[in-house]
């Protein structure tokens, strides 16, 4: 039986590092691994006979560190701060020392007597101490017979510095009064009288700057997930033997009852034991309207009690809570790889050796062409530095980090990067009716009155009687009556099996139910009212008759109502180029009525749960790429069959498990937002990859042709990585339509 584990990988500096670790892990028997450079994590599935110690040892043999993730992810701010500090210190030192060196090398007017020796003094700490992480990583990789981006940087910096030492001590560059012009396009002809200290110091500084801003941006791109993890309550007032005791929230166990006062966060998932209130779930779901709850209702941890005092019994704690499951879904998505990223990883993995070969070929070409040594050397160093594939490695992971994190903030959970490809191709969206387009709850929609009857009196008496029944139709009538005012007491309540209910209300013998029940008491509907009842039933509604004191008084029309946001949601889906199809097990009349109300033209009705899968298959056989939105157990198979499955978070765990995208709030508008966000994330990934590839393709020939100063190559390489990360961060400003 296979197991899965997530490892935190340390020491990776580029995509080719991640590719090396992934390759080594996948060579182990029974191991399948995916390594993500941006998140610095490896998701590993391994068979029996392999231990986590074996996995860690393999990573360490490759030249990197590996460990199991810390349990308290939410409290990881300080380590992140410590991680950036040494990098920032090296960068600041480099800037202070390298700026004068670059100025001396670029501005001949500043080149005083022995300026070259002052440059050497300033550049030495930059090339050794500040650039040490590059040299250390390059040496580690060399010992393991590998080459990465650090190899290119280290080779470039050491080559430029080594040549400068040779020119200063053995050539003529150390002579007093030596002058050296600077050009954007290298055209020097002084041989050993030229130095490249500004290149060595400048490249180190630019690349350290790129690494620092990249690290900061990566932290920002993961901020949404950290914010999600930090939503939970830190402590809770638990009831033990009837006494309130405040304990840390992580010490709660299933079955504990705890108190939630107005304004407090609910500590964990549970069921309300006593009390009623309004729950603000906006932080977790993105839904701004508080939800009214009472005894018996389910509540979710991290939501806020906006009203009265509640006593809640914990049903799920720790890793089983909805908040923890959301965070796990988001993190799994961030650790995955889209098809486009796998291609980029393959390119990065072979790119570095090719670049080293290209640099040597460039050096050989220029020397063989009779060009001065420094021209050949300059071109070779520029090739080494410009070609670093860092931007390629960051293109997909950073966009995924930001996109999935932003989705989590909006109540949209993307299960994996491969989902993004599906959203681009989808052209048809199949919508389950009950609970997706409609509320899934019966509501009183109309009261049809017999002549000379009072609407309020009918609702008051019928509502009082129905309030004693647990039937969904009865509860719909009772809710409407309660909203209108206080209900009178009921005496001699009785349930007539299959027909309805009866009882004494305010001295009246009241009947509510089928017409047969009233007919048994010689209470017949007037002809006009009977026709109205038949019409309501023909449209798919349920109609119950009401009578008292020997006379039929009214017909109550109850139906599953369309959600207020569904009409807007259908318009949003159509605006995305999607063709909506309503799929339901209800009869044709009901389906057509709901479809007409929300603006759907295509209806597939009277379908059994197994038939939903067949309906999806039929649409797919017609060449359509199908998305399915559903919420029930009977939707799970169809969600799995669809090219893209979207489950409503208000639905069942089975449906959520079978889907690709989970919409935490029960609002169909979130489906359009989810597809828009997924498409935006995919567009960002493709844009990142295009510019990363285009940068290397365009810059390498310029460098090999001797048309690029190595220092500018270093700056351009660093800026390409910063551009890719910054472009991804634009997804943080994604705004929902709803």
Secondary structure as UniProt FT lines:
FT   STRAND          3..10
FT   HELIX           15..26
FT   TURN            29..30
FT   STRAND          31..36
FT   TURN            37..40
FT   STRAND          41..46
FT   TURN            48..49
FT   HELIX           52..61
FT   TURN            62..63
FT   STRAND          65..68
FT   HELIX           73..75
FT   HELIX           77..106
FT   HELIX           108..110
FT   TURN            113..114
FT   HELIX           115..125
FT   HELIX           126..130
FT   HELIX           132..143
FT   TURN            144..145
FT   HELIX           149..169
FT   TURN            173..174
FT   TURN            176..177
FT   HELIX           191..193
FT   HELIX           197..221
FT   HELIX           223..229
FT   TURN            230..231
FT   STRAND          235..240
FT   TURN            241..242
FT   STRAND          243..248
FT   HELIX           249..251
FT   TURN            254..255
FT   STRAND          257..260
FT   TURN            262..263
FT   STRAND          269..274
FT   STRAND          277..280
FT   HELIX           282..285
FT   STRAND          291..293
FT   TURN            295..296
FT   STRAND          298..299
FT   TURN            301..302
FT   STRAND          304..305
FT   STRAND          310..316
FT   HELIX           318..320
FT   HELIX           322..335
FT   HELIX           339..368
FT   TURN            369..370
FT   HELIX           373..386
FT   HELIX           390..409
FT   TURN            410..411
FT   STRAND          412..414
FT   HELIX           418..425
FT   STRAND          428..432
FT   HELIX           433..437
FT   STRAND          438..449
FT   TURN            451..452
FT   HELIX           455..466
FT   TURN            467..468
FT   HELIX           472..484
FT   STRAND          490..496
FT   TURN            497..499
FT   STRAND          500..505
FT   TURN            506..507
FT   STRAND          508..513
FT   HELIX           515..520
FT   TURN            521..522
FT   HELIX           527..538
FT   TURN            539..540
FT   STRAND          542..548
FT   TURN            549..550
FT   STRAND          551..562
FT   TURN            564..565
FT   HELIX           566..575
FT   TURN            576..577
FT   STRAND          579..583
FT   HELIX           588..598
FT   STRAND          602..604
FT   HELIX           609..621
FT   TURN            622..623
FT   STRAND          626..630
FT   HELIX           633..635
FT   HELIX           636..641
FT   STRAND          644..648
FT   TURN            649..650
FT   HELIX           653..658
FT   STRAND          661..663
FT   HELIX           669..704
FT   TURN            705..706
FT   HELIX           710..729
FT   HELIX           730..733
//
